[in-house]
């Protein structure tokens, strides 16, 4: 479906500090669309952070100003993907430079976080913190918070599947939490499927996702066109 562009080899990805080497257990089961719609209707997702999204490319670049310089690849007739991107800090010092921005284009600017979201080859996410010039390992546009505000689901598209992470807030600091399911450790949200070879799992393409309690959520998987319920518990 998707294929990660070349950018990952060029810069380190900045991940949140891991809370513990002991993983939590995620149990996932298939549910019907009727059940899924019922959960969505009966639960209300808490969104402690209402992030402003600037979706107009020209406006976003005006707000970022001289801290960013972009060169476009004009050989393409549509979307004008970037050829190179350079970022500067508030003192004018270069903090990021990449001349191989193959097929990358603007997605959104989040001014409260000072984060630039790009979409690259095969719809892969590429997220840059403009304060540091570092790449983030999640897309802030798609954070989903538990009702108590202490847990959140983070996702991003890596060009092949939806990467999935669990974050827990401890003493005001968000930390990444290790997790596994019955099939072992995964870097993605695994959805159970059954085929001719028996039970298997695949990396879910997480569409609409909503917490239904402080330790459970439902989601739509666009890979299998199925609906699922996941329960989180400590090992």
Secondary structure, 3 states (H helix, E strand, C coil): CCCCCHHHHCCCEECCCECCCCCEEEEEEEECHHHHHHHHHHCCCCCCCCCCCECCHHHHHHHHHHHEEEEECCCCCCCCCEEEEEEECCCCCEEEEECCCCCEEEEEEECCCCEEEEECHHHCEEEEECCCCEEECCCHHHCEECCCCCEEEEEEECCCCEEEEEEEEECCEEEEECEEECCEECCECEEEEEECCEEEEEECCEEEEEEEECCEEEEEECCCCEEEEEEEECC
